[in-house]
Amino acid sequence: MGNIFNSIIIQPLLNLLIVLYSIIPTHDFGLAVIAITVVVRGILWPLSAKALHSQKALKALQPEIEKIKSKNKNNPQALQKAMTELYKEKEINPFSSCLPTLLQLPILFGLYYVFIKFKDPNFIQLTDASKGILTQLYSFVEKIPTVKSVIGAGGSLNTSLFGIVDLAKPNLILGILAGATQFIQTKLMTPSKPQDSQQQMMAKMVYLFPLITIVISVSLPAALPLYWAASTAIAAYQQWLIMHKEVGLLEHLKIKKRNG
């Protein structure tokens, strides 16, 4: 299982990271981490957008869902059947919001193992083709001119962000930044006035999730909280963008209907 995970997750991510590191003019590792975040979020963008639309549709259905629950509170089978029919009628998949998260997990674990490798000075050496990072590169990646020039320069990869923060080591500031972006995204997802028990639980998580993020992040290579902060920021922006566009479209249709 370990070899399979390495082949389909870790090695591709490592090669993509090296390509991005090589094509960035300053060869800044931190910018390469942000770039790989943009690539991953770009791939997941359509799925995430679909999940956000599903969440909004479920929120709009809450009054009907509460009526069904009240009507069938003593009959679990009838409740499940009614809920299934409602989702089918409205063409909503209540589990679609879980898919982007599930797809993110193996990528997150893969990047964790990649960044852990960068803690070893021997791994990032470029002077010996029989050791470290050079053994993990695909042959076609090695032939890319920019990658070839970086390898040909010898030495080792610079794992810093702007030459200031060593991303191979834990960093408190980036850990706090990851928690802050997590707080913003969770806050955006939480109703201002929680109505049911699920929404009330979500409101409590506004502070718990960021705190957990910080506690975990400060013990990991700083590249991981940097990735998490960038990824969460993009996800929060996508959420704001989709909701903003939809609200704007609805207002436009209302105005058009009144004027028509």
C-alpha positions in Angstrom: 0.0 0.0 0.0 2.9 2.3 0.9 4.5 1.9 -2.6 1.1 2.5 -4.3 0.5 5.7 -2.3 4.0 6.9 -3.1 3.6 6.2 -6.8 0.2 7.8 -7.3 0.3 10.6 -4.7 3.7 11.5 -3.2 5.9 11.2 -6.3 3.6 13.1 -8.6 3.2 15.9 -6.0 7.0 16.0 -5.5 7.7 16.2 -9.2 5.1 19.0 -9.7 6.6 20.9 -6.8 10.1 20.6 -8.3 8.8 21.8 -11.7 7.1 24.8 -10.1 10.2 25.6 -8.0 12.4 25.4 -11.1 10.2 27.7 -13.3 9.8 30.4 -10.6 12.6 32.9 -11.5 13.7 33.3 -7.9 13.5 29.6 -7.2 11.5 30.4 -4.0 10.2 27.2 -2.3 7.5 29.1 -0.5 6.1 30.5 -3.8 6.3 27.0 -5.3 4.2 25.7 -2.4 1.6 28.5 -3.0 1.7 27.6 -6.8 1.0 24.0 -6.1 -1.9 25.0 -3.9 -3.4 27.1 -6.7 -3.0 24.1 -9.1 -4.7 21.7 -6.6 -7.6 24.1 -5.8 -8.0 24.8 -9.6 -8.5 21.1 -10.2 -11.0 20.9 -7.3 -12.7 24.2 -8.2 -15.7 22.6 -10.2 -16.4 20.0 -7.5 -16.1 22.7 -4.7 -18.5 25.0 -6.6 -21.0 22.2 -6.9 -20.7 21.4 -3.2 -21.3 25.1 -2.3 -24.4 25.2 -4.5 -25.6 22.0 -2.8 -25.1 23.6 0.6 -27.0 26.6 -0.3 -29.9 24.5 -1.7 -30.0 22.5 1.5 -30.1 25.7 3.5 -33.1 26.9 1.4 -34.8 23.5 2.0 -34.5 23.7 5.9 -38.2 24.7 6.4 -39.4 21.8 4.4 -37.0 19.4 6.0 -38.2 20.5 9.5 -41.8 19.9 8.5 -40.9 16.4 7.3 -39.0 15.6 10.5 -41.9 16.9 12.6 -44.4 14.9 10.6 -42.5 11.6 10.7 -40.7 12.0 14.1 -42.0 8.6 15.3 -41.5 6.8 12.0 -37.8 6.6 11.0 -38.5 4.6 7.8 -41.1 7.1 6.6 -38.8 9.9 7.5 -35.9 8.5 5.4 -38.2 7.8 2.5 -39.7 11.3 2.6 -36.2 12.9 2.8 -35.0 10.8 -0.1 -38.0 11.8 -2.2 -37.4 15.5 -1.3 -33.7 15.3 -2.4 -34.7 13.5 -5.6 -37.4 16.0 -6.4 -35.1 19.0 -5.8 -32.1 17.2 -7.6 -29.9 17.6 -4.5 -27.2 15.2 -3.3 -26.7 15.9 0.4 -23.3 14.2 0.4 -21.8 16.1 -2.5 -20.3 18.6 -0.1 -18.1 15.8 1.3 -16.4 15.0 -2.0 -13.9 17.9 -2.2 -12.8 17.2 1.4 -12.4 13.5 0.7 -10.3 14.3 -2.4 -8.2 16.8 -0.4 -7.2 14.3 2.3 -4.9 12.1 0.2 -3.3 15.2 -1.3 -2.8 16.7 2.2 -1.3 13.5 3.4 0.9 13.3 0.3 2.2 16.8 0.8 2.8 16.0 4.5 5.2 13.2 3.5 6.8 15.4 0.8 7.5 18.2 3.2 8.7 15.8 5.9 11.3 14.6 3.4 12.6 18.2 3.0 13.6 18.2 6.7 16.5 15.8 5.7 19.4 17.9 4.4 20.6 14.8 2.5 17.3 14.6 0.6 17.5 18.1 -0.9 21.1 17.7 -2.1 21.5 17.9 -5.9 25.1 16.9 -6.2 24.6 13.1 -6.1 22.2 11.5 -8.6 22.1 8.3 -6.7 20.6 9.9 -3.6 17.7 11.9 -2.2 15.4 14.0 -4.4 17.0 13.1 -7.7 16.0 9.5 -7.3 12.3 10.6 -7.1 12.2 12.7 -10.3 10.6 11.3 -13.5 13.0 11.1 -16.4 10.9 13.6 -18.5 10.9 16.0 -15.6 14.7 15.9 -15.4 14.8 16.8 -19.1 12.7 20.0 -18.7 15.2 22.9 -19.4 14.4 24.8 -16.2 14.7 21.7 -14.0 17.8 20.7 -15.8 19.4 24.0 -15.1 18.6 23.8 -11.3 20.0 20.3 -11.1 23.0 21.3 -13.1 23.8 24.1 -10.7 24.4 21.5 -8.0 24.2 22.4 -4.3 20.8 21.9 -2.7 17.2 23.2 -2.9 16.5 26.3 -0.9 13.5 25.5 1.3 12.8 29.0 2.4 10.0 31.5 1.9 11.5 34.8 0.6 14.8 33.7 2.1 13.3 34.4 5.6 11.3 31.4 6.8 12.7 27.8 6.6 9.6 25.9 5.5 11.3 22.6 6.4 11.0 23.5 10.1 7.9 24.4 12.2 7.0 28.1 12.3 4.6 29.7 14.8 3.6 32.6 12.6 2.5 30.4 9.7 0.7 28.1 12.1 -1.3 31.1 13.4 -1.9 32.2 9.8 -3.3 28.8 8.9 -5.7 29.1 12.0 -6.7 32.6 11.0 -7.7 31.6 7.5 -9.5 28.6 8.9 -11.5 30.9 11.2 -12.5 33.1 8.3 -13.7 30.2 6.2 -15.6 28.6 9.1 -17.2 31.9 9.9 -18.4 32.4 6.4 -20.0 28.9 6.5 -21.7 29.5 9.8 -25.3 31.0 9.9 -25.4 34.3 11.8 -28.4 33.0 13.7 -28.1 29.2 14.2 -31.6 27.6 14.2 -31.1 23.8 14.6 -28.7 21.7 16.6 -26.5 21.1 13.6 -26.1 24.8 13.0 -25.5 25.5 16.7 -22.7 22.9 16.6 -21.2 24.6 13.6 -21.2 27.9 15.4 -19.2 26.3 18.2 -16.7 25.0 15.7 -15.9 28.6 14.5 -13.3 28.8 17.3 -12.5 25.1 17.8 -11.4 24.3 14.2 -8.9 27.2 14.0 -7.5 26.4 17.4 -7.0 22.7 16.4 -5.4 23.9 13.2 -2.9 26.1 15.0 -2.0 23.4 17.6 -1.3 20.8 14.8 0.4 23.3 12.4 3.1 24.5 14.9 4.5 21.0 15.1 4.7 20.4 11.4 7.1 21.6 8.7 6.0 25.2 7.9 5.4 24.3 4.3 2.2 22.4 5.3 0.5 25.3 7.2 1.5 27.6 4.4 -0.3 25.2 2.0 -3.3 25.0 4.3 -3.5 28.8 4.7 -3.3 29.4 0.9 -5.8 26.5 0.2 -8.3 27.8 2.8 -8.0 31.4 1.6 -8.8 30.2 -2.0 -11.7 28.1 -0.7 -13.1 31.1 1.3 -12.8 33.3 -1.7 -14.6 30.8 -3.9 -17.3 30.5 -1.3 -17.7 34.3 -1.2 -17.6 34.6 -5.0 -20.3 31.9 -5.6 -22.6 33.3 -3.0 -22.0 36.9 -4.1 -22.6 36.1 -7.8 -25.8 34.2 -7.0 -27.2 37.0 -4.8 -26.3 39.5 -7.5 -28.1 37.4 -10.2 -31.2 37.0 -8.1 -31.4 40.8 -7.5 -30.9 41.4 -11.2 -33.8 39.0 -12.0 -36.1 40.7 -9.4 -35.4 44.1 -10.9 -35.9 42.8 -14.4 -39.2 41.2 -13.4 -40.4 44.5 -11.8 -39.5 46.6 -14.8 -40.9 44.0 -17.2 
